[in-house]
Amino acid sequence: MKHKDNVWKISKWIEGHICYGSVQSNNNHCLTSSIIATDIISYISQDIARIAIERLCGTWQSNLAEFPTYVDELVHTNPDTIVRWVFGPQVEYGVLTFKYVLWAFGPAIMAYQQCIPILCIDETHLKGNYIGKMLTGVAKNANRQVLPVAFAVVDTESNESWAWFLEMVQTHVNVSNRDLCVISDRHVRILNEMANQQYGWHHRYCLCHIRSNLMTKFNRNTELKKLC
């Protein structure tokens, strides 16, 4: 109360309640269960979420250790399925880690021999703890349905990983040794490898990507959009 002005004025403001930090051991009656709950609820929520995810999906280390068993089961239950590994020099948690792994289901390999010799290749980012990239090769069957042909998980999208992927496709998927046409999004790593590949394959650009890039770059040119 300011007697000179005869009004109440706030002269000090404390942002948050901090006093209980120094009195936790003296049975202070103000240290109620609600205050404690407010302080620790975020930690409990994180623990519950982590435990639930680990029970559902396992840990990164446990999944990595079990991945070869999973792939072996794919081969056992899908005759003629191809799996190829490239292991890295590191050993983590007693597990030999892989650098590349490719798999192609036997029925998909057989079906691909009856498709038009065109292969669309692309990559996607793996999320969360599963860092790395997934490389894919897909085709279309006679009914114009998408046929997934080959998959690979690699550490990074590089000239080396794309060269290895395409080599595996030529060796284990393109078993009829047909002259292929490869369609891609013009990624620089794919361009490099297609320029260096020894199989005589043809390379063409995905029109969906070309259209999207053109519309993005010339988004204010309405006449060009119409032509596109």
C-alpha positions in Angstrom: 0.0 0.0 0.0 1.5 3.3 -1.1 0.2 5.8 1.4 1.4 8.7 -0.7 -0.8 7.8 -3.6 -3.3 5.8 -1.5 -3.2 2.9 -3.9 -2.0 -0.7 -4.0 1.0 -1.4 -6.3 2.7 -4.6 -7.2 6.3 -4.1 -6.5 7.6 -7.6 -6.8 6.6 -10.6 -9.0 7.8 -14.2 -8.6 7.4 -16.1 -11.9 7.0 -19.6 -10.5 6.7 -21.6 -7.2 10.3 -22.6 -6.3 10.4 -22.8 -2.6 9.7 -26.6 -2.2 13.1 -27.4 -3.7 14.8 -26.7 -0.4 12.3 -28.2 1.9 11.7 -31.6 0.5 13.2 -33.4 3.5 11.3 -31.7 6.4 7.8 -33.0 6.0 6.5 -29.7 4.8 2.7 -29.7 4.6 2.8 -27.5 1.4 4.6 -30.3 -0.5 1.3 -31.9 -1.6 0.8 -34.8 -3.9 -0.5 -32.5 -6.6 2.7 -30.4 -6.5 4.9 -33.5 -6.8 2.7 -34.9 -9.6 3.0 -31.7 -11.5 6.8 -31.9 -11.3 7.2 -35.6 -12.3 4.3 -36.3 -14.7 6.3 -35.5 -17.8 9.0 -38.0 -16.8 6.5 -40.7 -16.1 4.8 -40.1 -19.5 8.1 -40.4 -21.3 8.9 -43.6 -19.5 5.5 -45.1 -20.3 5.8 -44.2 -24.0 9.4 -45.6 -24.1 8.3 -48.9 -22.5 5.3 -49.2 -24.7 7.4 -48.7 -27.9 10.0 -51.2 -26.8 7.4 -53.8 -26.0 5.7 -53.3 -29.3 8.7 -52.8 -31.6 11.7 -53.8 -29.5 14.8 -51.7 -29.1 17.1 -50.6 -31.9 19.7 -53.1 -30.7 17.3 -56.0 -30.4 15.7 -55.4 -33.8 19.1 -55.2 -35.4 20.2 -58.5 -33.8 16.9 -60.2 -34.9 16.9 -58.8 -38.5 18.9 -61.6 -40.0 16.5 -64.1 -38.4 13.6 -62.2 -39.9 15.2 -62.2 -43.4 16.0 -65.9 -43.1 12.3 -66.5 -42.4 11.4 -64.5 -45.6 13.6 -66.8 -47.6 12.2 -70.0 -45.9 8.6 -69.0 -46.5 9.0 -67.5 -50.0 10.8 -69.9 -52.3 13.4 -68.4 -54.7 13.6 -65.2 -52.6 17.0 -63.5 -53.0 18.8 -61.8 -50.0 22.2 -60.2 -50.3 24.3 -58.6 -47.5 27.2 -56.2 -47.3 28.5 -56.0 -43.7 30.4 -53.0 -42.3 33.6 -53.2 -40.2 31.9 -52.0 -37.0 30.5 -54.3 -34.3 27.9 -52.8 -32.0 26.5 -54.5 -28.9 28.2 -57.7 -30.0 26.3 -57.7 -33.3 27.9 -57.5 -36.7 26.2 -54.5 -38.4 25.3 -54.4 -42.0 26.0 -51.7 -44.5 23.7 -52.8 -47.3 21.0 -55.5 -47.5 18.8 -56.3 -50.5 15.9 -58.6 -50.8 13.6 -59.5 -53.7 10.7 -61.9 -53.3 10.8 -65.0 -55.6 7.3 -64.5 -57.0 8.0 -60.9 -57.8 11.2 -61.9 -59.7 9.2 -64.4 -61.7 6.4 -61.9 -62.4 8.9 -59.3 -63.5 10.1 -61.4 -66.3 6.6 -61.1 -67.9 6.5 -57.3 -67.5 7.6 -54.6 -69.9 11.3 -54.2 -69.3 11.0 -50.9 -67.4 12.2 -50.4 -63.8 11.3 -47.3 -61.8 13.9 -46.7 -59.0 13.7 -44.3 -56.1 14.8 -43.9 -52.5 13.1 -42.9 -49.2 14.3 -41.8 -45.8 14.1 -44.2 -42.9 12.7 -42.4 -39.8 13.4 -42.5 -36.1 16.2 -44.6 -34.8 16.3 -46.4 -38.2 18.6 -44.0 -39.9 19.6 -44.8 -43.5 17.8 -45.0 -46.8 15.6 -47.5 -48.5 16.2 -48.0 -52.2 13.3 -49.5 -54.3 12.7 -50.8 -57.7 9.2 -51.2 -59.0 7.5 -52.1 -62.3 4.0 -52.4 -63.8 2.4 -55.6 -64.8 0.1 -56.3 -67.8 -2.9 -55.0 -65.8 -1.0 -51.7 -65.1 -0.7 -52.6 -61.5 2.4 -51.7 -59.5 4.7 -54.6 -58.9 7.4 -54.1 -56.2 10.4 -55.9 -57.4 13.4 -55.2 -55.2 14.2 -53.4 -51.9 17.5 -52.4 -50.2 18.4 -50.7 -47.0 21.6 -48.8 -47.2 23.5 -46.5 -44.9 23.4 -43.5 -47.3 22.4 -42.7 -50.9 25.7 -42.6 -52.7 27.3 -43.6 -56.0 28.5 -46.8 -54.3 25.1 -47.8 -52.8 23.2 -47.2 -56.1 25.9 -49.1 -58.1 25.6 -52.0 -55.7 21.8 -51.9 -55.9 21.7 -51.9 -59.7 24.3 -54.6 -59.8 22.1 -56.8 -57.6 19.1 -56.1 -59.8 21.0 -57.1 -62.9 22.3 -60.2 -61.3 19.4 -61.5 -59.4 16.2 -59.8 -60.8 16.9 -59.2 -64.5 17.6 -62.9 -64.9 16.4 -62.9 -68.5 19.2 -60.4 -69.2 16.8 -58.0 -70.9 17.7 -54.6 -72.2 16.1 -52.4 -69.5 14.8 -48.9 -69.4 15.4 -47.3 -66.0 13.2 -44.3 -64.9 14.3 -42.1 -62.0 13.8 -38.6 -60.5 17.2 -37.4 -61.9 19.0 -37.6 -58.5 22.6 -36.8 -59.1 23.8 -40.2 -57.6 21.5 -42.1 -60.0 22.7 -39.9 -62.9 26.3 -40.7 -62.1 25.7 -44.5 -61.9 23.6 -44.7 -65.0 26.4 -42.9 -66.9 28.9 -45.4 -65.6 26.9 -48.6 -65.7 28.0 -51.4 -68.1 24.7 -53.0 -68.8 23.7 -50.9 -71.8 20.5 -49.8 -70.0 18.5 -46.8 -71.1 17.8 -44.0 -68.7 14.7 -41.8 -68.8 13.3 -39.2 -66.4 10.1 -39.5 -64.4 7.5 -37.1 -65.9 5.8 -36.7 -62.6 9.0 -35.3 -61.1 9.6 -33.1 -64.1 6.1 -31.7 -64.0 6.3 -31.0 -60.2 9.7 -29.3 -60.6 8.4 -27.1 -63.4 5.2 -26.1 -61.6 7.3 -25.2 -58.5 9.9 -23.1 -60.4 7.4 -21.4 -62.7 4.4 -21.2 -60.3 3.4 -17.7 -61.4 3.4 -18.5 -65.2 -0.2 -19.5 -65.7 0.3 -20.1 -69.5 3.2 -22.5 -68.9 1.2 -24.3 -66.3 -1.6 -24.9 -68.8 0.9 -26.2 -71.4 2.4 -28.5 -68.7 
